[in-house]
Amino acid sequence: MSNIATVQLRGHLTALALESALSAVDSSATALLVEALEMTDYDAEARTAFVAWNERTRGRIQRVAIVTDKPIWRMVISAMGVASRQKMKAFDSIAAAQAWLQATSP
C-alpha cells in the first residue's frame, strides 16, 4: 500500500500558495492526492510550479491523483502528466482517486 499524502487546494491558486501546500507533503509519501474541488482558478505560474515539483519528486512520488469536477482541468491534468513524465490522473471523486493511488499496477 502506498503512503498517500493529501493536499487540499481552495480558491484561486497562486504559485506561492501551491508551493506552501506542497511543502507540507511528508518526505515518506509515495503518492499524492490533490483535492481541488474548491479550487476556482489558477495562475499559469502555479501550473508551471506543479509540473516542476512533479519532475523533482517523481522518483519518490509514484502517482498523483487530482480530484476536480471541471472537465477542462481534466485535460490540463493529462497534459501536465505528460509534461512532468509522472503518473498523474484526474478523478471526480476522492474514493476513486484513493483506489487508483493504492493500486499496485500502473
Buried (B, 14 or more C-beta within 10 A) or exposed (E): EBEBBBBEBEEEBBBEBBBEBBEEBEEEBBBBBBBBBEBEEBBEEBBBBBBBBBEEBBEEBBBBBBBBEBEEBBEBBEEBBEBBEBBBBBBEEBEEBBEBBEEEEE
